[in-house]
């Protein structure tokens, strides 16, 4: 893969640490994106400390919001 990939930052409410991930780690169908403030669940990477993986959106938005 070439080019830059946008990074997201998420804070774990239990340990209050910040972890990074990119859109490839978002588990969903279709367009992979997370909105600021959206609640997610994630797994911490065993191979890369400080990285989140398998990010799942907990609050699925109404699709109509994207077409306003």
C-alpha positions in Angstrom: 0.0 0.0 0.0 1.3 3.5 -0.8 0.3 6.9 0.3 -0.7 8.2 3.7 -3.5 6.7 5.8 -5.5 8.9 8.1 -5.3 8.0 11.8 -7.9 8.0 14.5 -7.2 8.4 18.2 -9.4 6.7 20.9 -9.2 6.9 24.7 -9.8 3.8 26.8 -12.1 4.9 29.7 -10.6 2.3 32.0 -6.9 3.1 31.8 -7.4 6.6 30.4 -4.6 6.0 27.8 -4.9 7.0 24.1 -4.6 4.5 21.3 -4.3 5.0 17.5 -5.9 3.1 14.6 -6.6 3.7 11.0 -9.8 3.1 8.9 -8.7 -0.5 8.1 -9.3 -1.5 11.7 -12.9 -0.3 11.7 -15.2 -3.4 11.5 -18.3 -2.5 9.5 -19.9 -2.9 6.1 -19.5 -0.1 3.6 -17.7 3.1 4.2 -15.4 2.9 7.2 -15.4 6.0 9.3 -15.8 7.2 12.9 -17.2 10.5 13.9 -15.7 12.6 16.8 -17.3 11.6 20.1 -18.8 8.4 18.7 -18.6 5.5 21.2 -16.6 2.5 20.1 -15.3 -0.9 21.4 -11.9 -2.1 20.5 -9.2 -4.6 21.2 -5.6 -3.7 22.0 -3.0 -5.0 19.6 -0.6 -7.6 21.1 1.9 -6.9 18.3 1.9 -3.1 18.4 1.6 -1.4 21.8 -0.4 1.8 21.6 -2.5 0.5 18.7 -6.2 -0.4 18.7 -7.6 -3.0 16.4 -11.0 -4.5 15.6 -12.8 -1.2 16.2 -16.6 -1.6 16.4 -19.0 1.4 16.4 -21.5 1.2 19.2 -23.8 4.0 18.0 -24.7 3.3 14.4 -25.9 6.6 12.9 -29.1 7.0 10.9 -28.1 6.7 7.2 -30.3 9.8 6.4 -27.8 12.0 8.4 -25.2 11.4 5.6 -27.6 12.7 2.9 -28.6 16.0 4.5 
